[in-house]
Amino acid sequence: MNTFVTAGLLPFGALLILAAPAHAEPASTTIDGLRAQGLDVRVDRVGNAPLDECTVSAVRALPAPAQPFLVNDDDDINVFTITPKQKVAVSLDCAG
């Protein structure tokens, strides 16, 4: 079980390592890249500069617990586990 969980999280850890040094490119490029990979991106920012002047200060994973999904048929009850879309938080420094 631990091997399966570790193997499942390994690609996401690699994603965070690749997304972290994105300070040289605009924040919108980093955000669009994460969304293109199928992630649910949440943005928090410091300052009120336009998005194209912001720099990415951090990218971190947010918890996405599996949720039970109940289907009640006529003769039995089936429970499936739904894994929601992985969420990441992107912190922006827009105080420039």
N, C-alpha and C positions, 0 to 999 in steps of 0.2 A: 504494500500500500504506500509506504513512504517513497519508494522508488518511483511509483506512478505519479505521485503528487510532485516530486522534485522534477521529474521529466516534463510534467505539464507546465511548471512554472519557469523552467529554464529559458524558453524562447522569450517570455515576457521580461525576464531579467536582462537578457541581451538587448531587448528593445530599449529599456531604460538606460543602459550603458551607451547605446548609440544615440539616444535622444539628448542626453545630458550635455555634450559639448556643442550644442546648437547655438551658443552665444553669438557666433559670427553671422548667422543668418537671421532674417527678420522673424519675429515671434509668430507671425501668421503662417510662415512656411513650416515651422515646427508643428503648430497646431493642425494644419492641413495634412501633414504627413502622418500624424498619429490617427487622425480621423480616417485617412485612406487605408490604414491598417485595420480598421474595424473597431477602434476603441471609442468609448464614450468619454469625451474630453471635457473636463471642468476647468475653468480658468479663474484664477484669482490674481488681482493686480494691485500694485502700490503705485499711486500717482494717477495723473489724468492725461498723460500724453497720448497721442494717437497710436493705434496698434502697430503701425509700421515703424514707430520710433522706440518701441518697447524691446527689452531683451529678456530672454528666458533665464530665470534664476534657479528654477528647480522643476523636475518632472518626477512625480512619485505615484505609486500605485495606490488606489483606494480599494477598500474591501468590497468584494462582491460575493456575498454568501449565496450558496445554492438555496433555491426556494422550492418547497413541495407544491405540486400542482395536482389537485384532486379532480378525478373524473368519476362521476357517479352514474354508472349504467343501471339498467333495470335489474340485473341479477347480481352485480357485485360492485365493489368500489376499487378503483385503480388509482394508485398514487405514483406520479412520476416526479423526478427531480429536474428542475429547470435551472440551468446556470445562466444568469443574466450576462449581458455584454460587459466585458472588463472595463473598469473605469480608471482613468488617470487624472491627476490634478497637475496643471501647469501653472507655476507661479511666475508672474511677469513683473519686471521692474520698469515702470513707466514714469519714473520721477525725473525725467531728463529734461 
